[in-house]
Amino acid sequence: MKKIAILMSVVLFLNACASKTKPNLESSTSSITKDTNKAPFLTEPKVRKVWVPEKIDGDKFIEGHYMWILEKTSSWSL
């Protein structure tokens, strides 16, 4: 009996979720022109990848690794 009640609850829950409709966003944005919706994008940054070899610095061993150097940052563009 409990299994049937749980199953019925799940079916009712899924039915309620499926029957909800999404709000119509077209009507709320219809007064906005397309030019104001145009968002700027970011240009791609220029990055250089450099290998740093392993080294011993006093009593520390620093394992070889890559280092990325940002040569030119990204910027807004239209």
VEXSE-125887 format. One record per residue: residue in one letter; chain; x, y, z of N, C-alpha, C, O, CB in turn. Coordinates in Angstrom, 1 decimal, padded with zeros to 4 digits. Atoms other than C-alpha are relative to their C-alpha. Glycine has a CB too. Layout:
VEXSE-125887
code->a | unit->A | nx->X | ny->Y | nz->Z | cax->X | cay->Y | caz->Z | cx->X | cy->Y | cz->Z | ox->X | oy->Y | oz->Z | cbx->X | cby->Y | cbz->Z
...
//
This chain:
VEXSE-125887
code->m | unit->A | nx->000.8 | ny->-001.2 | nz->000.0 | cax->000.0 | cay->000.0 | caz->000.0 | cx->000.9 | cy->001.3 | cz->000.0 | ox->000.5 | oy->002.2 | oz->-000.7 | cbx->-000.9 | cby->000.0 | cbz->001.2
code->k | unit->A | nx->-000.9 | ny->-001.2 | nz->000.0 | cax->002.9 | cay->002.4 | caz->000.8 | cx->000.6 | cy->000.2 | cz->-001.4 | ox->000.8 | oy->001.4 | oz->-001.8 | cbx->001.1 | cby->-000.2 | cbz->001.1
code->k | unit->A | nx->-000.6 | ny->-000.1 | nz->001.3 | cax->004.5 | cay->001.6 | caz->-002.6 | cx->-000.9 | cy->000.7 | cz->-001.0 | ox->-000.5 | oy->001.5 | oz->-001.8 | cbx->000.4 | cby->-001.3 | cbz->-000.5
code->i | unit->A | nx->001.0 | ny->-000.6 | nz->000.9 | cax->001.3 | cay->002.6 | caz->-004.4 | cx->-000.1 | cy->001.5 | cz->000.3 | ox->-000.3 | oy->002.3 | oz->-000.6 | cbx->-001.4 | cby->-000.7 | cbz->000.1
code->a | unit->A | nx->000.1 | ny->-001.4 | nz->-000.4 | cax->001.0 | cay->005.8 | caz->-002.4 | cx->001.2 | cy->000.8 | cz->-000.5 | ox->001.1 | oy->002.0 | oz->-000.9 | cbx->-000.2 | cby->000.1 | cbz->001.5
code->i | unit->A | nx->-001.2 | ny->-000.6 | nz->000.5 | cax->004.6 | cay->006.7 | caz->-003.2 | cx->000.0 | cy->000.2 | cz->-001.5 | ox->000.3 | oy->001.3 | oz->-002.0 | cbx->001.3 | cby->-000.7 | cbz->000.5
code->l | unit->A | nx->000.0 | ny->000.0 | nz->001.4 | cax->004.2 | cay->005.9 | caz->-006.8 | cx->-001.0 | cy->001.1 | cz->-000.5 | ox->-000.8 | oy->001.8 | oz->-001.4 | cbx->-000.4 | cby->-001.4 | cbz->-000.6
code->m | unit->A | nx->001.0 | ny->-001.0 | nz->000.3 | cax->001.0 | cay->008.0 | caz->-007.0 | cx->000.5 | cy->001.4 | cz->000.2 | ox->000.3 | oy->002.3 | oz->-000.5 | cbx->-001.3 | cby->-000.2 | cbz->000.8
code->s | unit->A | nx->-000.5 | ny->-001.3 | nz->-000.3 | cax->002.8 | cay->010.9 | caz->-005.3 | cx->001.0 | cy->000.5 | cz->-001.1 | ox->001.0 | oy->001.6 | oz->-001.5 | cbx->000.7 | cby->000.0 | cbz->001.3
code->v | unit->A | nx->-001.0 | ny->-000.3 | nz->001.0 | cax->005.7 | cay->010.7 | caz->-007.8 | cx->-000.7 | cy->000.4 | cz->-001.3 | ox->-000.3 | oy->001.4 | oz->-002.0 | cbx->000.9 | cby->-001.1 | cbz->-000.2
code->v | unit->A | nx->000.7 | ny->-000.3 | nz->001.3 | cax->003.3 | cay->010.6 | caz->-010.8 | cx->-000.7 | cy->001.4 | cz->000.1 | ox->-000.6 | oy->002.1 | oz->-000.9 | cbx->-001.1 | cby->-001.1 | cbz->-000.3
code->l | unit->A | nx->000.6 | ny->-001.3 | nz->-000.1 | cax->001.3 | cay->013.6 | caz->-009.5 | cx->001.0 | cy->001.1 | cz->000.0 | ox->000.8 | oy->002.2 | oz->-000.6 | cbx->-000.8 | cby->000.0 | cbz->001.3
code->f | unit->A | nx->-001.0 | ny->-001.0 | nz->000.0 | cax->004.5 | cay->015.5 | caz->-008.9 | cx->000.5 | cy->000.3 | cz->-001.4 | ox->000.7 | oy->001.4 | oz->-001.8 | cbx->001.1 | cby->-000.4 | cbz->001.0
code->l | unit->A | nx->-000.5 | ny->-000.2 | nz->001.3 | cax->005.8 | cay->014.9 | caz->-012.3 | cx->-001.0 | cy->000.6 | cz->-001.0 | ox->-000.6 | oy->001.4 | oz->-001.8 | cbx->000.5 | cby->-001.4 | cbz->-000.6
code->n | unit->A | nx->001.0 | ny->-000.5 | nz->000.8 | cax->002.5 | cay->015.7 | caz->-013.9 | cx->-000.1 | cy->001.5 | cz->000.3 | ox->-000.3 | oy->002.3 | oz->-000.6 | cbx->-001.3 | cby->-000.7 | cbz->000.3
code->a | unit->A | nx->000.1 | ny->-001.4 | nz->-000.3 | cax->002.4 | cay->019.0 | caz->-012.0 | cx->001.2 | cy->000.8 | cz->-000.6 | ox->001.0 | oy->001.9 | oz->-001.1 | cbx->000.0 | cby->000.2 | cbz->001.5
code->c | unit->A | nx->-001.2 | ny->-000.7 | nz->000.6 | cax->006.0 | cay->019.9 | caz->-013.1 | cx->-000.1 | cy->000.1 | cz->-001.5 | ox->000.3 | oy->001.1 | oz->-002.1 | cbx->001.2 | cby->-000.8 | cbz->000.4
code->a | unit->A | nx->000.1 | ny->000.0 | nz->001.4 | cax->005.2 | cay->019.0 | caz->-016.7 | cx->-001.0 | cy->001.0 | cz->-000.5 | ox->-000.9 | oy->001.5 | oz->-001.6 | cbx->-000.3 | cby->-001.4 | cbz->-000.5
code->s | unit->A | nx->001.1 | ny->-000.9 | nz->000.5 | cax->002.1 | cay->021.1 | caz->-016.9 | cx->000.3 | cy->001.5 | cz->000.2 | ox->-000.4 | oy->002.3 | oz->-000.4 | cbx->-001.3 | cby->-000.3 | cbz->000.8
code->k | unit->A | nx->-000.4 | ny->-001.4 | nz->-000.2 | cax->003.8 | cay->024.3 | caz->-015.8 | cx->000.6 | cy->000.5 | cz->-001.4 | ox->001.4 | oy->-000.2 | oz->-002.0 | cbx->001.0 | cby->000.2 | cbz->001.1
code->t | unit->A | nx->-000.5 | ny->-000.6 | nz->001.2 | cax->004.4 | cay->026.6 | caz->-018.8 | cx->001.1 | cy->001.0 | cz->000.3 | ox->001.0 | oy->001.7 | oz->001.3 | cbx->-001.1 | cby->000.5 | cbz->-000.9
code->k | unit->A | nx->-001.0 | ny->-001.0 | nz->-000.1 | cax->007.4 | cay->028.8 | caz->-019.3 | cx->-000.6 | cy->001.4 | cz->-000.3 | ox->-001.5 | oy->001.5 | oz->-001.2 | cbx->001.2 | cby->-000.3 | cbz->-000.9
code->p | unit->A | nx->000.5 | ny->-001.4 | nz->000.3 | cax->006.7 | cay->032.6 | caz->-019.2 | cx->000.4 | cy->000.4 | cz->-001.4 | ox->001.5 | oy->000.1 | oz->-001.9 | cbx->000.4 | cby->001.0 | cbz->001.0
code->n | unit->A | nx->-000.3 | ny->-000.5 | nz->001.4 | cax->006.5 | cay->034.3 | caz->-022.6 | cx->000.9 | cy->001.2 | cz->000.2 | ox->000.5 | oy->002.3 | oz->000.6 | cbx->-001.3 | cby->000.4 | cbz->-000.7
code->l | unit->A | nx->-001.0 | ny->-001.1 | nz->-000.1 | cax->009.7 | cay->036.5 | caz->-022.7 | cx->-000.1 | cy->000.9 | cz->-001.2 | ox->000.4 | oy->002.0 | oz->-001.1 | cbx->001.4 | cby->-000.6 | cbz->000.2
code->e | unit->A | nx->000.1 | ny->-000.8 | nz->001.2 | cax->008.9 | cay->037.8 | caz->-026.1 | cx->-000.8 | cy->001.3 | cz->000.3 | ox->-000.4 | oy->002.4 | oz->-000.1 | cbx->-000.7 | cby->-000.8 | cbz->-001.2
code->s | unit->A | nx->000.9 | ny->-001.1 | nz->-000.2 | cax->006.1 | cay->040.1 | caz->-024.9 | cx->000.7 | cy->001.0 | cz->001.0 | ox->000.5 | oy->002.2 | oz->000.8 | cbx->-001.3 | cby->-000.4 | cbz->000.6
code->s | unit->A | nx->-000.6 | ny->-000.9 | nz->-000.9 | cax->008.2 | cay->041.5 | caz->-022.1 | cx->001.2 | cy->000.8 | cz->-000.6 | ox->001.6 | oy->001.8 | oz->-000.1 | cbx->000.5 | cby->-000.7 | cbz->001.3
code->t | unit->A | nx->-001.2 | ny->-000.7 | nz->000.7 | cax->011.2 | cay->042.4 | caz->-024.4 | cx->-000.4 | cy->000.6 | cz->-001.3 | ox->000.5 | oy->001.1 | oz->-002.0 | cbx->001.1 | cby->-001.0 | cbz->-000.2
code->s | unit->A | nx->000.3 | ny->-000.5 | nz->001.3 | cax->009.2 | cay->043.5 | caz->-027.4 | cx->000.2 | cy->001.5 | cz->-000.1 | ox->000.4 | oy->002.0 | oz->-001.2 | cbx->-001.5 | cby->-000.3 | cbz->-000.3
code->s | unit->A | nx->-000.2 | ny->-001.4 | nz->000.1 | cax->009.6 | cay->047.2 | caz->-026.5 | cx->001.5 | cy->000.4 | cz->-000.1 | ox->001.8 | oy->001.5 | oz->-000.4 | cbx->-000.6 | cby->000.7 | cbz->001.2
code->i | unit->A | nx->-001.4 | ny->-000.2 | nz->000.1 | cax->013.4 | cay->046.8 | caz->-026.5 | cx->000.4 | cy->-000.2 | cz->-001.4 | ox->000.1 | oy->-001.3 | oz->-002.0 | cbx->000.8 | cby->-000.8 | cbz->001.0
code->t | unit->A | nx->-000.5 | ny->000.2 | nz->001.4 | cax->015.0 | cay->047.3 | caz->-029.9 | cx->001.1 | cy->-001.0 | cz->000.0 | ox->001.8 | oy->-001.2 | oz->001.0 | cbx->000.4 | cby->001.3 | cbz->-000.7
code->k | unit->A | nx->-001.1 | ny->001.0 | nz->000.1 | cax->017.5 | cay->044.8 | caz->-031.2 | cx->001.3 | cy->000.6 | cz->000.2 | ox->002.2 | oy->-000.1 | oz->000.7 | cbx->-000.1 | cby->-000.7 | cbz->-001.4
code->d | unit->A | nx->-001.3 | ny->-000.6 | nz->-000.2 | cax->020.3 | cay->047.3 | caz->-031.1 | cx->000.4 | cy->000.1 | cz->001.4 | ox->001.6 | oy->000.0 | oz->001.8 | cbx->000.0 | cby->001.4 | cbz->-000.6
code->t | unit->A | nx->-000.3 | ny->-000.1 | nz->-001.5 | cax->020.1 | cay->047.7 | caz->-027.3 | cx->000.3 | cy->-001.4 | cz->000.6 | ox->000.9 | oy->-001.5 | oz->001.6 | cbx->-001.1 | cby->000.7 | cbz->000.7
code->n | unit->A | nx->-000.3 | ny->001.3 | nz->-000.5 | cax->020.2 | cay->043.9 | caz->-026.9 | cx->001.4 | cy->-000.5 | cz->-000.4 | ox->001.9 | oy->-001.5 | oz->000.1 | cbx->-001.0 | cby->-001.0 | cbz->-000.6
code->k | unit->A | nx->-001.3 | ny->000.4 | nz->000.4 | cax->023.5 | cay->043.7 | caz->-028.7 | cx->001.1 | cy->000.2 | cz->001.1 | ox->001.3 | oy->001.4 | oz->001.5 | cbx->000.4 | cby->000.7 | cbz->-001.3
code->a | unit->A | nx->-001.0 | ny->-000.1 | nz->-001.1 | cax->026.2 | cay->043.0 | caz->-026.1 | cx->001.4 | cy->-000.1 | cz->-000.6 | ox->001.6 | oy->-000.8 | oz->-001.6 | cbx->-000.2 | cby->-001.1 | cbz->001.1
code->p | unit->A | nx->-001.4 | ny->000.1 | nz->000.6 | cax->029.9 | cay->043.6 | caz->-026.7 | cx->000.6 | cy->-001.4 | cz->000.4 | ox->000.2 | oy->-002.0 | oz->001.4 | cbx->000.9 | cby->001.1 | cbz->000.6
code->f | unit->A | nx->-000.7 | ny->001.2 | nz->-000.3 | cax->032.2 | cay->040.6 | caz->-026.7 | cx->001.4 | cy->000.3 | cz->000.4 | ox->001.9 | oy->001.4 | oz->000.1 | cbx->-000.1 | cby->-001.0 | cbz->-001.2
code->l | unit->A | nx->-001.4 | ny->-000.2 | nz->-000.4 | cax->035.7 | cay->040.1 | caz->-025.3 | cx->000.9 | cy->-000.6 | cz->-001.1 | ox->000.6 | oy->-001.7 | oz->-001.6 | cbx->000.2 | cby->-000.7 | cbz->001.3
code->t | unit->A | nx->-001.0 | ny->000.5 | nz->000.9 | cax->038.7 | cay->039.7 | caz->-027.6 | cx->000.8 | cy->-001.1 | cz->000.8 | ox->000.8 | oy->-001.1 | oz->002.0 | cbx->000.9 | cby->001.1 | cbz->-000.6
code->e | unit->A | nx->-000.8 | ny->001.1 | nz->-000.6 | cax->040.9 | cay->036.7 | caz->-027.0 | cx->001.4 | cy->000.6 | cz->000.5 | ox->002.0 | oy->001.3 | oz->-000.2 | cbx->000.2 | cby->-001.2 | cbz->-001.0
code->p | unit->A | nx->-001.3 | ny->-000.5 | nz->-000.5 | cax->044.0 | cay->037.4 | caz->-024.8 | cx->001.1 | cy->-000.7 | cz->-000.7 | ox->000.9 | oy->-001.9 | oz->-001.2 | cbx->000.1 | cby->-000.2 | cbz->001.5
code->k | unit->A | nx->-001.2 | ny->000.7 | nz->000.6 | cax->047.5 | cay->036.6 | caz->-026.1 | cx->000.8 | cy->-000.5 | cz->001.2 | ox->001.2 | oy->000.3 | oz->002.0 | cbx->000.8 | cby->001.0 | cbz->-000.9
code->v | unit->A | nx->-000.7 | ny->000.7 | nz->-001.1 | cax->049.2 | cay->034.1 | caz->-023.8 | cx->001.2 | cy->-000.7 | cz->-000.6 | ox->001.1 | oy->-001.4 | oz->-001.7 | cbx->-000.9 | cby->-000.9 | cbz->000.7
code->r | unit->A | nx->-001.2 | ny->000.7 | nz->000.4 | cax->052.7 | cay->032.7 | caz->-024.1 | cx->000.3 | cy->-001.1 | cz->001.0 | ox->000.3 | oy->-000.8 | oz->002.2 | cbx->001.2 | cby->000.9 | cbz->-000.2
code->k | unit->A | nx->-000.3 | ny->001.1 | nz->-000.9 | cax->053.5 | cay->029.3 | caz->-022.6 | cx->001.5 | cy->-000.3 | cz->000.0 | ox->002.1 | oy->-000.5 | oz->-001.0 | cbx->-000.8 | cby->-001.3 | cbz->-000.4
code->v | unit->A | nx->-001.4 | ny->000.2 | nz->-000.2 | cax->057.0 | cay->028.9 | caz->-021.2 | cx->000.3 | cy->-001.1 | cz->000.9 | ox->-000.3 | oy->-001.2 | oz->002.0 | cbx->000.7 | cby->001.3 | cbz->000.5
code->w | unit->A | nx->-000.5 | ny->001.1 | nz->-000.8 | cax->058.7 | cay->025.8 | caz->-019.8 | cx->001.0 | cy->000.5 | cz->001.0 | ox->002.1 | oy->001.0 | oz->000.6 | cbx->000.5 | cby->-001.2 | cbz->-000.8
code->v | unit->A | nx->-001.0 | ny->-000.3 | nz->-001.0 | cax->060.5 | cay->026.4 | caz->-016.5 | cx->000.6 | cy->-001.3 | cz->000.5 | ox->-000.1 | oy->-002.1 | oz->001.1 | cbx->-000.7 | cby->000.8 | cbz->001.2
code->p | unit->A | nx->-000.6 | ny->001.3 | nz->-000.4 | cax->063.0 | cay->023.6 | caz->-015.9 | cx->000.1 | cy->-000.1 | cz->001.5 | ox->000.1 | oy->000.8 | oz->002.3 | cbx->001.4 | cby->-000.1 | cbz->-000.6
code->e | unit->A | nx->-000.1 | ny->000.3 | nz->-001.5 | cax->063.4 | cay->021.9 | caz->-012.5 | cx->001.3 | cy->000.7 | cz->000.5 | ox->002.3 | oy->000.8 | oz->-000.2 | cbx->000.0 | cby->-001.5 | cbz->000.2
code->k | unit->A | nx->-001.2 | ny->-000.6 | nz->-000.6 | cax->065.9 | cay->023.5 | caz->-010.1 | cx->000.0 | cy->-000.2 | cz->001.5 | ox->-001.0 | oy->-000.5 | oz->002.1 | cbx->000.1 | cby->001.6 | cbz->-000.4
code->i | unit->A | nx->-000.2 | ny->000.1 | nz->-001.5 | cax->067.2 | cay->023.4 | caz->-006.6 | cx->000.3 | cy->001.4 | cz->000.5 | ox->001.3 | oy->002.0 | oz->000.0 | cbx->001.1 | cby->-001.1 | cbz->000.4
code->d | unit->A | nx->-000.2 | ny->-001.3 | nz->-000.6 | cax->066.9 | cay->026.6 | caz->-004.6 | cx->000.2 | cy->-000.2 | cz->001.5 | ox->-000.7 | oy->-000.3 | oz->002.2 | cbx->-001.2 | cby->000.9 | cbz->-000.4
code->g | unit->A | nx->-000.4 | ny->000.2 | nz->-001.4 | cax->068.8 | cay->026.2 | caz->-001.3 | cx->-000.4 | cy->-001.4 | cz->000.4 | ox->000.1 | oy->-002.4 | oz->-000.2 | cbx->-000.8 | cby->001.0 | cbz->000.9
code->d | unit->A | nx->000.5 | ny->001.3 | nz->-000.4 | cax->067.0 | cay->023.3 | caz->000.4 | cx->-001.3 | cy->-000.4 | cz->-000.6 | ox->-002.0 | oy->-001.3 | oz->-000.1 | cbx->-000.1 | cby->-000.1 | cbz->001.5
code->k | unit->A | nx->001.3 | ny->000.2 | nz->000.6 | cax->064.0 | cay->023.4 | caz->-001.9 | cx->000.2 | cy->-000.6 | cz->-001.4 | ox->001.1 | oy->000.0 | oz->-002.2 | cbx->-000.9 | cby->001.3 | cbz->-000.1
code->f | unit->A | nx->000.0 | ny->000.5 | nz->001.4 | cax->063.5 | cay->021.3 | caz->-005.1 | cx->-001.3 | cy->000.5 | cz->-000.7 | ox->-002.4 | oy->000.2 | oz->-000.2 | cbx->000.1 | cby->-001.6 | cbz->000.0
code->i | unit->A | nx->001.2 | ny->-000.6 | nz->000.8 | cax->061.2 | cay->023.1 | caz->-007.6 | cx->-000.1 | cy->-000.8 | cz->-001.3 | ox->000.8 | oy->-000.8 | oz->-002.1 | cbx->000.2 | cby->001.5 | cbz->-000.3
code->e | unit->A | nx->000.2 | ny->000.9 | nz->001.1 | cax->059.8 | cay->020.6 | caz->-010.1 | cx->-000.2 | cy->000.9 | cz->-001.3 | ox->-000.7 | oy->002.0 | oz->-001.2 | cbx->-001.1 | cby->-000.9 | cbz->000.2
code->g | unit->A | nx->000.2 | ny->-000.6 | nz->001.2 | cax->059.8 | cay->021.6 | caz->-013.8 | cx->-001.5 | cy->000.2 | cz->-000.3 | ox->-002.3 | oy->-000.7 | oz->000.0 | cbx->000.7 | cby->-000.7 | cbz->-001.2
code->h | unit->A | nx->001.4 | ny->-000.3 | nz->000.3 | cax->056.5 | cay->023.3 | caz->-014.9 | cx->-000.1 | cy->001.0 | cz->-001.0 | ox->000.8 | oy->001.7 | oz->-001.4 | cbx->-000.6 | cby->000.4 | cbz->001.4
code->y | unit->A | nx->000.3 | ny->-001.1 | nz->001.0 | cax->054.9 | cay->025.5 | caz->-017.4 | cx->-000.5 | cy->001.2 | cz->000.7 | ox->-001.1 | oy->001.2 | oz->001.8 | cbx->-001.1 | cby->-000.5 | cbz->-001.0
code->m | unit->A | nx->000.5 | ny->-001.3 | nz->-000.5 | cax->054.3 | cay->029.2 | caz->-016.8 | cx->-000.6 | cy->000.7 | cz->-001.2 | ox->-000.1 | oy->000.7 | oz->-002.3 | cbx->001.3 | cby->000.8 | cbz->000.6
code->w | unit->A | nx->000.7 | ny->-000.8 | nz->001.1 | cax->051.8 | cay->031.2 | caz->-018.8 | cx->000.2 | cy->001.5 | cz->000.3 | ox->-000.1 | oy->002.0 | oz->001.3 | cbx->-001.5 | cby->-000.4 | cbz->000.0
code->i | unit->A | nx->-000.3 | ny->-001.4 | nz->-000.1 | cax->052.7 | cay->034.8 | caz->-019.5 | cx->-001.1 | cy->000.7 | cz->-000.8 | ox->-001.3 | oy->000.4 | oz->-002.0 | cbx->001.4 | cby->000.4 | cbz->-000.5
code->l | unit->A | nx->001.0 | ny->-000.8 | nz->000.7 | cax->049.9 | cay->037.2 | caz->-020.4 | cx->000.6 | cy->001.1 | cz->-000.7 | ox->001.1 | oy->002.1 | oz->000.0 | cbx->-001.1 | cby->000.5 | cbz->001.0
code->e | unit->A | nx->-000.6 | ny->-001.0 | nz->000.8 | cax->051.2 | cay->039.3 | caz->-023.2 | cx->-000.9 | cy->001.1 | cz->-000.3 | ox->-000.5 | oy->002.3 | oz->-000.4 | cbx->000.6 | cby->-000.6 | cbz->-001.3
code->k | unit->A | nx->001.0 | ny->-001.0 | nz->000.3 | cax->048.0 | cay->041.1 | caz->-024.1 | cx->-001.3 | cy->-000.4 | cz->000.6 | ox->-001.8 | oy->-001.5 | oz->000.3 | cbx->-000.1 | cby->000.3 | cbz->-001.5
code->t | unit->A | nx->001.3 | ny->000.4 | nz->-000.7 | cax->044.8 | cay->041.1 | caz->-022.0 | cx->-001.1 | cy->000.1 | cz->-001.0 | ox->-001.0 | oy->000.7 | oz->-002.1 | cbx->-000.2 | cby->000.9 | cbz->001.2
code->s | unit->A | nx->001.2 | ny->-000.1 | nz->000.9 | cax->041.4 | cay->040.7 | caz->-023.5 | cx->-000.6 | cy->001.4 | cz->000.2 | ox->-000.4 | oy->002.0 | oz->001.3 | cbx->-001.0 | cby->-001.2 | cbz->000.4
code->s | unit->A | nx->000.7 | ny->-001.3 | nz->-000.1 | cax->039.3 | cay->043.8 | caz->-024.1 | cx->-001.4 | cy->-000.1 | cz->-000.6 | ox->-001.7 | oy->-001.0 | oz->-001.4 | cbx->000.9 | cby->001.1 | cbz->-000.7
code->w | unit->A | nx->001.4 | ny->000.0 | nz->000.5 | cax->035.7 | cay->044.7 | caz->-024.9 | cx->000.1 | cy->000.5 | cz->-001.5 | ox->000.9 | oy->001.4 | oz->-001.8 | cbx->-000.9 | cby->000.9 | cbz->000.8
code->s | unit->A | nx->000.1 | ny->-000.4 | nz->001.4 | cax->034.9 | cay->045.0 | caz->-028.6 | cx->-001.4 | cy->-000.1 | cz->-000.5 | ox->-002.2 | oy->-000.9 | oz->000.0 | cbx->000.9 | cby->-000.9 | cbz->-000.8
code->l | unit->A | nx->001.4 | ny->000.0 | nz->000.5 | cax->031.8 | cay->045.7 | caz->-030.6 | cx->000.0 | cy->-000.7 | cz->-001.4 | ox->-001.1 | oy->-000.8 | oz->-002.0 | cbx->-000.5 | cby->001.4 | cbz->-000.2
//
